[in-house]
Amino acid sequence: MTAKHFASLAAAFVLGGAGVALLDHRAEATPTELYRLLGLFGDVLDVAKRQYLKPVDDQKAMQAAMSGLLRSLDPHSDYLSPETFQAMTGVTRGQDAGVPGAPRLT
């Protein structure tokens, strides 16, 4: 294990432990607790950006976090990027939103 791997693992362990300490068994956090958890999320993202082996794309990381949040509520919920949502609504409204370059079926 390289020093960078160890530092990332240690940071994840410490930040994860802090997150568990902030959570209790109530379904809804107070605004203060919520902001503290959002700050913790920012800290985890910062550590990942500084110490992960590959560059971390902020947009992809945020979309993955939102997707994970919704999937944790139920298996049929998910986050759609604005592009995916627009393509989907075009299909459901009867607009042509096919695959670019694919032959059209008539």
Order of alpha helices (4+ residues) and beta strands (2+ residues): alpha-alpha-alpha-alpha
